[in-house]
C-alpha cells in the first residue's frame, strides 16, 4: 500500500470501489457524472487534485481486499456500511479508519443501488477531458469587448467654429467698409476711418441697451441652470460621453460571469456583510479557498496561473495541502466609489428597501471584469428615490409607517409612496 494511502478519507475508498464496479459492468458515464456531483464532488475530484479528500485518479489500483475474498466484495461492503466492516474485526478496515482519524463514513446502504454505484465508477474511470475554450479568451473565460473608438474632441470643434466665425466676420466687416466708402465717394461724402471690432461692439451695445439687458438675464439663468446640472452630475470615475464607468485591472483576473453567472454563486456568499453593514465588504482570501482549495485550474486558458495567486495570498502549499507558506495579501481595487461626503448604507437598501444588487451595479452576472455601469451621481440617486416605491407590504420595518399613512390618506386619493415621500430627498440622509 502506497504512503499517500494514509491520507485517504473513507469516502476515497467509496469512490475507489465505484471505479471497480463501473469497469466490470460498463454503465453510462453521463448518469455517473450526475451521481458523482451529487454524492462525491463535495470531497473529491476525478483528478489527482486533493480536495477535502484525495483525488480519485488511479485510486482503484490502490485498493486492497483486506480480510475479504476479493477486492470487489470488500469494497462493496465498505461502501454500503463501513461501520459493519470495521465491527467485524477486519484488519484492513481498522487500518484505513485509523489512518483517517476514525472518521465515520456516510452510510449509503439503502440510498445508492448497485446500478448507481456502477455508473459513478464508469464516470471516475473515464472522466471527460477538459477542453480549453476556443478563441482568444483570457483567464476570465471571455474576451474583452473592444472599446469604442473616440472621435474628434468637441472642444476642438468648438474652437474651430469660433475661428471660422471670426474669419467670416472680419471678411464681412472689410467688405462692408469698402462698400460704405465707395458709396461715400459717389455721394461726395468723406470716407469713414478704420474702426476696430471692439469699438463697433461698444457702439452697438450703447444703441441697444434694453436688448442687451434681456440677453444678459437669459444667459445668466442658462448659466445657473448649467451649474445646477453640473453639480447633479458630479460623480466618481464616470464618463458621460461614453457612458462608461471605472474598470480597473485587479490583481487577479476574477470573472463575475463565471462565478455569479455560470456557477450561480450568490452575491452574499462573497460580499457577506451587504445585509448587515453599510459596506458590502470585500471577500477575504479564505472565502476563495473554500472552493479553490480543490480547484487549481479550470477549462479557461490561464486559469491555473490566476488561481495560483490565490494560493500565494493565502499561504497555501499545494504539495502539502497545508497553509505553511508565507502569506501575500491581495490588494483589490475598489470599483464603485462615492465622494467622501456621501453616506450610503447597503443594508438599508438591500434588507429594508429590498433592492436587487443589479439596480446599482448592473448585471454583474454577465461581467468578466467588474465595472461601474451606473453614474452613481446625486441626480441619479434622487431620480431613483422619486420613482422607487417603498417596499412596505410584508416588511416589518415599515409596518407602523404603512398603517399610519393609510389612515392619513384614507378616502382621499390613491397615492404611490415613493422613497421621496418618506424623507428620501432630505439632505441629511446622505450628507452629514
C-alpha positions as CSV (number, residue, x, y, z in Angstrom):
1,X,0.0,0.0,0.0
2,X,1.4,3.4,-1.0
3,X,2.3,6.0,1.6
4,X,-0.3,8.5,0.4
5,X,-3.0,5.9,1.2
6,X,-2.6,7.3,4.8
7,X,-4.3,10.5,3.5
8,X,-7.3,8.6,2.3
9,X,-10.7,9.6,3.8
10,X,-13.3,6.9,4.0
11,X,-15.1,8.4,1.1
12,X,-12.0,7.9,-1.0
13,X,-12.4,4.2,-0.8
14,X,-16.1,4.7,-1.6
15,X,-15.0,6.3,-4.9
16,X,-12.4,3.6,-5.5
17,X,-15.0,0.8,-5.3
18,X,-17.1,2.8,-7.7
19,X,-14.2,2.5,-10.2
20,X,-14.2,-1.3,-10.0
21,X,-17.9,-1.8,-10.5
22,X,-18.0,0.6,-13.5
23,X,-15.1,-1.3,-15.0
24,X,-16.9,-4.5,-14.5
25,X,-20.4,-3.6,-15.8
26,X,-19.6,-0.6,-18.1
27,X,-22.6,1.6,-17.4
28,X,-23.1,5.1,-18.9
29,X,-20.8,7.8,-17.7
30,X,-23.3,10.5,-18.1
31,X,-25.5,9.2,-15.3
32,X,-22.4,8.7,-13.2
33,X,-21.4,12.3,-13.7
34,X,-24.7,13.5,-12.1
35,X,-24.4,11.0,-9.2
36,X,-20.8,11.8,-8.6
37,X,-21.6,15.5,-8.5
38,X,-24.4,14.9,-6.0
39,X,-22.6,12.5,-3.7
40,X,-18.9,12.7,-4.2
41,X,-17.8,16.0,-5.6
42,X,-18.1,17.8,-2.3
43,X,-15.0,15.9,-1.1
44,X,-13.3,14.5,-4.2
45,X,-12.2,15.3,-7.7
46,X,-11.6,12.8,-10.6
47,X,-8.1,14.1,-11.0
48,X,-5.1,13.8,-8.6
49,X,-6.0,17.2,-7.1
50,X,-6.7,16.9,-3.4
51,X,-9.9,18.5,-2.1
52,X,-11.3,17.5,1.4
53,X,-10.2,14.0,0.4
54,X,-7.6,13.0,-2.1
55,X,-8.1,12.9,-5.8
56,X,-9.5,9.7,-7.3
57,X,-7.3,9.4,-10.4
58,X,-5.9,5.8,-10.3
59,X,-7.5,5.1,-6.9
60,X,-8.8,1.7,-7.9
61,X,-5.3,0.4,-8.3
62,X,-4.5,1.2,-4.7
63,X,-7.4,-0.7,-3.1
64,X,-6.6,-3.8,-1.0
65,X,-9.1,-6.5,-0.4
66,X,-8.3,-6.8,3.4
67,X,-9.9,-9.8,5.1
68,X,-12.5,-10.4,2.3
69,X,-12.0,-12.9,-0.5
70,X,-11.9,-10.3,-3.3
71,X,-11.5,-6.5,-3.6
72,X,-14.9,-6.3,-5.0
73,X,-16.6,-7.9,-2.0
74,X,-14.7,-5.8,0.4
75,X,-15.3,-2.6,-1.4
76,X,-19.0,-3.2,-1.9
77,X,-19.5,-4.0,1.8
78,X,-17.3,-0.9,2.8
79,X,-19.3,1.5,0.7
80,X,-22.7,0.3,1.9
81,X,-21.8,0.4,5.6
82,X,-18.2,0.9,6.7
83,X,-19.1,0.6,10.4
84,X,-20.2,-3.0,9.9
85,X,-17.0,-3.9,8.1
86,X,-14.9,-2.4,10.9
87,X,-17.0,-4.0,13.6
88,X,-16.4,-7.4,12.0
89,X,-12.8,-7.2,13.0
90,X,-11.4,-6.7,9.5
91,X,-7.8,-5.6,10.0
92,X,-7.6,-3.6,6.8
93,X,-10.8,-1.7,7.6
94,X,-9.4,-0.8,11.0
95,X,-6.2,0.3,9.5
96,X,-7.9,2.6,7.0
97,X,-10.2,4.1,9.6
98,X,-7.3,4.7,11.9
99,X,-5.3,6.5,9.2
100,X,-8.2,8.8,8.7
101,X,-8.8,9.8,12.3
102,X,-11.5,7.2,12.9
103,X,-13.9,9.5,10.9
104,X,-17.2,7.9,10.2
105,X,-18.1,7.4,6.6
106,X,-21.7,8.2,5.4
107,X,-23.8,5.0,5.3
108,X,-25.1,4.6,1.7
109,X,-27.0,1.4,2.4
110,X,-30.5,1.9,1.1
111,X,-29.6,5.1,-0.7
112,X,-27.5,4.0,-3.7
113,X,-28.2,0.9,-5.7
114,X,-25.6,-1.3,-7.4
115,X,-26.5,0.4,-10.7
116,X,-25.9,3.8,-9.2
117,X,-22.5,2.7,-7.9
118,X,-21.6,1.2,-11.3
119,X,-22.5,4.4,-13.1
120,X,-20.3,6.5,-10.8
121,X,-17.4,4.2,-11.2
122,X,-17.7,4.4,-15.0
123,X,-17.5,8.2,-14.7
124,X,-14.5,8.1,-12.4
125,X,-12.8,5.5,-14.6
126,X,-13.1,7.6,-17.8
127,X,-13.8,11.3,-16.8
128,X,-14.4,13.8,-19.6
129,X,-11.3,15.6,-20.8
130,X,-11.3,19.3,-20.0
131,X,-11.1,21.4,-23.2
132,X,-9.7,24.9,-23.4
133,X,-12.2,27.3,-24.6
134,X,-11.9,28.3,-28.2
135,X,-10.9,31.8,-29.3
136,X,-8.7,34.5,-27.8
137,X,-10.2,34.2,-24.3
138,X,-8.3,35.2,-21.2
139,X,-8.3,33.7,-17.7
140,X,-11.8,35.2,-17.1
141,X,-13.3,32.9,-19.7
142,X,-14.3,35.5,-22.2
143,X,-12.7,38.0,-24.5
144,X,-12.9,41.7,-23.6
145,X,-15.1,43.8,-25.8
146,X,-13.3,46.4,-27.7
147,X,-13.6,50.0,-26.5
148,X,-15.5,52.4,-28.7
149,X,-13.2,54.4,-30.9
150,X,-13.0,58.0,-29.8
151,X,-13.9,60.8,-32.3
152,X,-12.8,64.4,-32.6
153,X,-12.8,66.2,-29.3
154,X,-15.8,68.6,-29.2
155,X,-13.6,71.3,-27.7
156,X,-11.5,71.3,-30.9
157,X,-14.7,71.5,-32.9
158,X,-15.9,74.5,-30.9
159,X,-12.5,76.3,-31.2
160,X,-12.5,75.6,-34.9
161,X,-16.0,77.0,-35.3
162,X,-15.1,80.2,-33.3
163,X,-12.0,80.7,-35.5
164,X,-14.1,80.2,-38.7
165,X,-16.8,82.7,-37.5
166,X,-14.1,85.2,-36.6
167,X,-12.6,85.0,-40.1
168,X,-16.1,85.3,-41.7
169,X,-16.9,88.4,-39.5
170,X,-13.6,90.0,-40.3
171,X,-14.1,89.5,-44.1
172,X,-17.7,90.8,-44.0
173,X,-16.6,93.9,-42.0
174,X,-13.9,94.6,-44.6
175,X,-16.4,94.2,-47.5
176,X,-19.0,96.4,-45.7
177,X,-16.4,99.1,-45.0
178,X,-15.2,99.1,-48.7
179,X,-18.8,99.3,-49.9
180,X,-19.6,102.2,-47.5
181,X,-16.5,104.2,-48.6
182,X,-17.4,103.6,-52.3
183,X,-20.9,104.9,-51.6
184,X,-19.5,107.9,-49.7
185,X,-17.1,108.8,-52.6
186,X,-20.0,108.7,-55.0
187,X,-22.1,111.0,-52.8
188,X,-19.2,113.3,-52.2
189,X,-19.0,112.4,-48.5
190,X,-15.8,111.8,-46.6
191,X,-14.7,108.2,-46.2
192,X,-15.0,106.6,-42.8
193,X,-11.9,105.9,-40.9
194,X,-10.8,102.5,-39.6
195,X,-13.0,101.3,-36.7
196,X,-11.9,98.4,-34.6
197,X,-14.2,95.5,-33.8
198,X,-14.2,96.4,-30.2
199,X,-15.3,100.0,-30.9
200,X,-18.1,98.7,-33.1
201,X,-19.4,96.4,-30.4
202,X,-19.4,99.3,-27.9
203,X,-21.4,101.4,-30.3
204,X,-23.9,98.7,-30.9
205,X,-24.4,98.0,-27.2
206,X,-24.9,101.7,-26.4
207,X,-27.6,101.8,-29.0
208,X,-29.4,98.6,-27.9
209,X,-29.2,98.6,-24.2
210,X,-32.6,97.0,-23.5
211,X,-32.0,94.1,-25.9
212,X,-28.6,93.6,-24.3
213,X,-30.1,93.5,-20.8
214,X,-32.6,90.8,-21.9
215,X,-29.7,88.8,-23.3
216,X,-27.7,89.1,-20.1
217,X,-30.6,87.9,-18.0
218,X,-31.2,84.9,-20.2
219,X,-27.6,84.0,-20.3
220,X,-27.4,84.3,-16.5
221,X,-30.3,81.9,-16.0
222,X,-29.0,79.4,-18.5
223,X,-25.6,79.5,-16.8
224,X,-27.0,79.0,-13.4
225,X,-29.1,76.0,-14.7
226,X,-26.0,74.6,-16.3
227,X,-24.1,74.9,-13.0
228,X,-27.0,73.2,-11.2
229,X,-27.0,70.3,-13.7
230,X,-23.2,70.0,-13.4
231,X,-23.4,69.7,-9.7
232,X,-26.1,67.0,-10.0
233,X,-23.8,65.1,-12.4
234,X,-20.8,65.1,-10.2
235,X,-19.6,61.5,-9.7
236,X,-16.5,59.5,-9.4
237,X,-14.9,57.8,-12.5
238,X,-17.8,58.1,-14.8
239,X,-17.6,59.3,-18.4
240,X,-20.9,60.8,-19.6
241,X,-19.9,60.8,-23.2
242,X,-19.1,57.0,-23.5
243,X,-21.5,56.1,-20.6
244,X,-18.7,54.0,-19.1
245,X,-17.5,53.9,-15.6
246,X,-14.5,52.8,-13.7
247,X,-13.0,49.5,-14.8
248,X,-9.6,48.9,-13.1
249,X,-7.4,45.9,-13.6
250,X,-7.4,43.8,-10.5
251,X,-4.5,41.7,-9.0
252,X,-6.4,38.6,-10.1
253,X,-8.4,38.3,-13.2
254,X,-11.6,37.3,-11.4
255,X,-14.7,36.7,-13.6
256,X,-18.1,37.5,-12.1
257,X,-19.6,35.9,-15.1
258,X,-18.1,32.5,-14.3
259,X,-18.8,32.7,-10.5
260,X,-22.1,34.6,-10.2
261,X,-23.4,33.8,-13.7
262,X,-22.4,30.3,-14.8
263,X,-22.0,28.8,-11.3
264,X,-24.8,30.8,-9.7
265,X,-22.9,31.8,-6.6
266,X,-25.0,34.3,-4.6
267,X,-23.5,37.8,-4.2
268,X,-23.9,37.5,-0.5
269,X,-21.6,34.4,-0.3
270,X,-18.6,36.6,-1.1
271,X,-19.9,40.0,0.0
272,X,-21.2,38.6,3.2
273,X,-21.7,42.0,5.1
274,X,-24.0,43.5,2.5
275,X,-27.1,42.6,4.6
276,X,-25.6,43.7,7.9
277,X,-23.5,46.7,7.3
278,X,-23.3,49.9,5.3
279,X,-20.4,48.3,3.4
280,X,-20.8,45.3,1.1
281,X,-17.3,44.0,2.1
282,X,-14.5,42.6,0.0
283,X,-14.2,38.8,0.5
284,X,-11.1,37.5,2.3
285,X,-8.9,35.0,0.5
286,X,-10.2,32.4,2.9
287,X,-13.6,32.6,1.1
288,X,-11.9,31.9,-2.2
289,X,-10.1,29.0,-0.7
290,X,-13.4,27.4,0.4
291,X,-13.7,26.3,-3.3
292,X,-10.3,26.7,-4.8
293,X,-8.5,24.5,-2.2
294,X,-9.6,21.7,-4.6
295,X,-9.9,23.6,-7.8
296,X,-6.5,24.6,-9.1
297,X,-7.5,25.1,-12.7
298,X,-10.5,25.2,-15.0
299,X,-11.1,24.8,-18.7
300,X,-10.4,28.5,-19.2
301,X,-7.0,29.4,-20.6
302,X,-4.7,30.9,-17.9
303,X,-6.9,30.0,-15.0
304,X,-4.2,27.9,-13.3
305,X,-1.9,30.9,-13.0
306,X,-4.7,33.1,-11.6
307,X,-5.7,30.5,-9.0
308,X,-2.0,30.1,-8.0
309,X,-2.2,33.8,-7.0
310,X,-4.9,32.9,-4.5
311,X,-2.7,30.1,-3.1
312,X,0.1,32.6,-2.8
313,X,-2.1,35.1,-1.0
314,X,-3.4,32.5,1.5
315,X,0.0,30.9,2.1
316,X,-1.4,27.6,0.8
317,X,1.1,24.9,-0.1
318,X,-0.3,22.7,-2.9
319,X,2.2,19.9,-2.3
320,X,1.4,19.5,1.4
321,X,-2.2,20.8,1.2
322,X,-1.3,22.9,4.3
323,X,-1.2,26.6,5.0
324,X,2.5,26.6,5.7
325,X,3.8,29.0,3.1
326,X,4.3,32.8,3.5
327,X,1.1,34.9,3.0
328,X,0.9,37.7,0.5
329,X,-2.4,39.5,0.9
330,X,-4.3,40.6,-2.2
331,X,-4.7,44.3,-2.8
332,X,-8.1,44.6,-4.5
333,X,-9.0,47.9,-6.2
334,X,-12.4,49.3,-5.3
335,X,-14.6,49.8,-8.3
336,X,-17.7,51.6,-7.1
337,X,-16.7,54.8,-5.3
338,X,-18.7,57.7,-3.9
339,X,-17.4,61.1,-2.8
340,X,-16.2,61.3,0.8
341,X,-19.1,63.5,1.9
342,X,-21.7,60.9,0.8
343,X,-23.2,58.4,3.2
344,X,-24.6,55.2,1.7
345,X,-25.8,52.1,3.6
346,X,-26.0,48.8,1.8
347,X,-28.1,47.0,4.4
348,X,-30.7,49.8,4.3
349,X,-31.2,49.3,0.6
350,X,-30.8,45.5,0.4
351,X,-32.7,44.4,3.5
352,X,-35.2,47.2,4.2
353,X,-35.5,48.6,0.7
354,X,-35.4,45.2,-0.8
355,X,-33.4,46.4,-3.8
356,X,-31.6,44.0,-6.0
357,X,-27.8,44.3,-6.4
358,X,-28.2,44.9,-10.2
359,X,-30.2,48.1,-9.5
360,X,-26.9,49.9,-8.8
361,X,-24.2,47.6,-10.0
362,X,-25.7,46.4,-13.3
363,X,-25.9,42.8,-14.5
364,X,-22.7,41.6,-12.8
365,X,-23.5,38.0,-13.8
366,X,-22.6,38.9,-17.3
367,X,-19.4,40.8,-16.5
368,X,-16.0,39.2,-17.0
369,X,-14.4,42.2,-15.3
370,X,-16.3,44.2,-12.7
371,X,-17.0,47.8,-13.8
372,X,-19.1,50.7,-12.8
373,X,-22.2,50.9,-15.0
374,X,-24.4,53.4,-13.2
375,X,-23.2,57.0,-12.8
376,X,-23.9,57.0,-9.0
377,X,-24.4,60.7,-9.0
378,X,-26.7,62.8,-6.8
379,X,-29.0,63.2,-9.8
380,X,-29.1,59.5,-10.4
381,X,-29.9,58.8,-6.7
382,X,-32.6,61.5,-6.4
383,X,-34.3,60.2,-9.6
384,X,-34.3,56.7,-8.2
385,X,-35.8,57.9,-4.9
386,X,-38.5,59.7,-6.8
387,X,-39.7,56.7,-8.8
388,X,-39.0,53.8,-6.5
389,X,-41.9,52.7,-4.3
390,X,-41.3,51.9,-0.7
391,X,-41.5,48.1,-0.1
392,X,-44.0,48.2,2.7
393,X,-46.0,45.1,2.3
394,X,-44.6,42.3,4.4
395,X,-41.8,44.5,5.6
396,X,-41.8,44.7,9.4
397,X,-39.5,47.7,9.3
398,X,-42.3,49.8,7.7
399,X,-45.4,48.2,9.3
400,X,-46.2,51.1,11.7
401,X,-45.4,53.7,9.0
402,X,-47.6,51.9,6.5
403,X,-50.5,51.8,8.9
404,X,-50.2,55.5,9.7
405,X,-50.0,56.5,6.1
406,X,-53.1,54.5,5.1
407,X,-55.0,56.1,7.9
408,X,-53.8,59.6,7.0
409,X,-54.7,59.4,3.3
410,X,-57.8,57.2,3.7
411,X,-60.5,58.0,1.2
412,X,-58.6,60.9,-0.3
413,X,-56.7,59.6,-3.3
414,X,-54.6,56.7,-4.5
415,X,-51.1,57.6,-3.8
416,X,-47.9,55.8,-4.5
417,X,-45.5,56.0,-1.6
418,X,-42.1,56.5,-3.2
419,X,-38.9,57.0,-1.2
420,X,-39.0,60.8,-1.6
421,X,-42.3,60.9,0.3
422,X,-40.7,59.4,3.4
423,X,-37.7,61.7,3.6
424,X,-35.7,60.3,0.7
425,X,-34.7,63.7,-0.5
426,X,-33.6,65.2,2.8
427,X,-30.1,66.4,2.6
428,X,-29.1,64.9,5.9
429,X,-30.0,61.4,4.7
430,X,-26.9,61.3,2.6
431,X,-24.8,64.2,3.7
432,X,-23.9,64.6,7.3
